[in-house]
């Protein structure tokens, strides 16, 4: 099972003075179970790209296949696709509206036609997956902290049991502790369930730490695609498009230039420490 994009193009406001090509001939395959990071500066096309993955927007041309079937074919069940590919927008807590946490998380399963008992079972399972305390299930979501609200919003998508979880800047606006808690939970979720996770982020440190593959978008095109250490080898190219490698990668390059016998490819503090200890020994 996978998501495959074949020569996808997308144009905003076609035929008007505001016409802009947001995606240009994008082709890629995301296998089931992969943890992928998508990075790019504002306007690079990354958010537009992920909105194609569950059919929220339709490509101007090209094909998008989920599990081998073209979602643009006549009669394709988009509602089913959106239950399989769950999309969590930036600041998802703004979409919370029910009287209590459990009711809010039940909303998605209820729209899938499940009974109240089944909805609550799904909701409790999803809240447990994101590490949300049971004692707050009957509390108003508006009384929660920012990090707790974010967990509830993610649980609302997980309750529909998607095979793919797409997160658009899931830590935006959170403090460092809240950011780490959310991403640690997403990483744990990925390992425990085997679901595909697609993470859009501005933080080079976050994608270096959590994902196994990075896709770099620039001006609507796929610029780089590979493992974190492969992508961050191109730090000069990334700088030219307003991005950068993690700080630790620059430190390792500097040490290499100063004559230390080590690989500059480390992208996390743990990798750098291991490489420095190897070099010193």
SULQUI-V748918 format. One record per pair of residues at least 4 apart in sequence whose ideal C-beta (glycine too) atoms are under 6 Angstrom apart, sorted by the first residue. I is the first residue (numbers start at 1). GAP is how many residues later the second one is. Records with the same first field share a line. If there is no record, write none. Layout:
BEGIN
I: GAP  GAP
END
This chain:
BEGIN
1: 31  66
2: 27  29  30
3: 27  63
4: 25  61
5: 21  22  23  59
6: 21  56  57
7: 18  20  55
8: 15  18  51  54
9: 14  51  52  53
10: 12  13  38  49  50
11: 10  49
12: 8  10
13: 5  6
14: 5
21: 199
22: 23  26  198
23: 22  25  197
24: 196  197
26: 196
30: 4  6
32: 164
33: 161  163
34: 162
35: 155  162  176  177
36: 162  177
37: 162  170  174  177
38: 8  162  177
39: 168  177
40: 4  6  177  178
41: 201
44: 173  174
45: 4  172  175
46: 154  171
47: 121
50: 116
51: 5  6
52: 5  12
53: 32  113
54: 27  28  31  33
55: 16  23  26
63: 7
64: 7
65: 5
66: 5
71: 5  10
83: 77
84: 78  79
85: 77  79
86: 71  76  79
87: 79
88: 4  66  69  79
89: 79
90: 78  79  82
92: 61
93: 56  57  60
96: 8  45
98: 5  6
99: 4
100: 38
101: 35  36  38  40  51
102: 21  35
104: 37
105: 18  21  50  51  54
106: 4  13  17
108: 48  51  52
109: 5  10  13  50
110: 9
114: 4  5
122: 37
123: 36
126: 29  32  33
127: 5  28
129: 29  60
130: 21  24  25  55
131: 54
132: 19
139: 4
141: 11
144: 4  5
146: 28
147: 27  31  34
150: 32
163: 32
164: 32
165: 30  32
166: 32
167: 32
168: 32
169: 31
170: 12
171: 8  11
174: 4  5
180: 4
183: 27
187: 23
189: 4
190: 7
201: 5  6
204: 4  40  42
205: 41
207: 4  7
208: 20  38  59  60
209: 59
214: 14  17
215: 10
216: 7  8
218: 5  23
224: 7
226: 4  5
228: 4  39
229: 36  38
232: 13  17  35
234: 4
235: 10
238: 5  6
239: 5
245: 4
246: 21
248: 21  24
249: 18
252: 12  14  20
253: 11
255: 5
256: 8
260: 19
261: 18
262: 13  17
263: 12
266: 5  6  9
END
